[in-house]
Amino acid sequence: MKIVIPFVQIDAHNPNLSSRKTISASDTYFECIVIAFASIKRWNPQFRLQLTTNIPVKEPFAFQLEELNVETKIIDYTFNPPIEFGNIFRGCFYLFDAIIAESEDVLYIDPDVVCVGAIPQDIFKNCEIGALDLRFADNKEINGISPSEAREIYSQLYRRKDLNSHNHYGGEAVFISKLVRDSLVSDIKKLWIANTSAAVRGENFLTTEEHMLSLIFSGYVVSNLNCLILRIWTTMRYNKIEGGTLEFQKPSLWHLPSEKSFGFHKAYRLNQKNQLFKFGDESKNQSELRKIFGIDKSKFSRILTRILS
C-alpha cells in the first residue's frame, strides 16, 4: 500500500502557523513533511511513501526526502477555488487532485502528522473508504459552517432534501480503495462544480474539503480510523483530543495541527542530529514525543515553550 502526503505549494493563509518563527511558511510545512515520512519509515518500512505536490521541492528538503526513499509526484493544482473562498486553507482542496492522480489503494495524510508506532494493516482489509469520525455536534462551527448548515447547503446544491444526518470526517487521514476510486472521483467532480458555482453566484458554499468529503461519504460505507489516528490540539486555549482517546501503543498516527511551528520544528532539528528516535521501543519513543509535542505539558509550560521557540 502507498501512503501519500498531498501538499500544494501556494501562498495561502493558515491560522495554525505561528508568525513568530524566523523560517518561512513553506519551510515550516516541509519540516513537518520530513518528520511525517521519517517517523512512518522508522516504524513501517514496508509502505511506499510519496509526496504529491505541484512544483519541484527545493533543497535541502528534496535531498532529505530522497534519503527517505520518498517518491515525489508533480501534478497540477486544478482544484483551486475561486476568490470567493478567501485565502484561508485554500490548499486543502489539493487532496482532490491527489486522489484523482492515483489508481491503487492509498492512505492520504496531512503534512502535520507524526507516526509513533506500527500501523495496523488489517484495518484496511475489506475497507472501501476510511476517515476519522470527529464526532462533532451538528451545530459545531467548522471553518465557518456547522455540519447541519453543510447539509442544508448540500441539499440546495442538489435541490433535494433526502439527507437528514451525516458524520463529519477529518481530512488528516483518508483511505481510498481502488474499488471505489472511480465512483468517488465522479462524485467529487460533480460536487466541486456545483459548490464553486454557488460561491461565484454569492450563495452559501461548503468551505473545506472536510465538509465536501463528509457529505460525499454519506453515500458510502466508511470505516472510522480512530484506531489509526487522532486529532490532538496542544494550544493554551484549546487543549483536547478529537476523535477518540489517546493511549500508549494506539493510535499510531497523531495529527498535531497546532504544532507545525513548534513541536515539528524541534523534532526536525533533533532528526537532523539523529536524536529523534533514540529508543528501539515504541512506548519509550512515544514518551519522548509527548514531551516534544507538548501533549503532557501544563498551561504554564505551554506559554514558556511558545515564548522560547
Buried (B, 14 or more C-beta within 10 A) or exposed (E): BBBBBBBBBBEBEBEBBBEEBEEEBBBBBBBBBBBBBBBBBBBBEEBEBBBBBBEEBEEEBBEBBEEBEBEBEEBEBEBBBEEEBBEBBBBBBBBBBBBBBBEEBBBBBBBBBBBBBEBEEEBBEEBBBBBBBBEBEEEEEBBBBBBBBBBBBBBBBBEEEEBEEBBBBBBBBBBBBEEBBEEBBEBBEEBBEBBBEBBBEEEBBBBBBBBBBBBBBBEEEBBBBBBBBBBBBBBBEEBEBBBBEBEEEBBBBBBBBBBBBBBBBBBBEBBEEEEBBEEEEBEEBBEBBBEBBBBEBEEEEBEEBBEEE
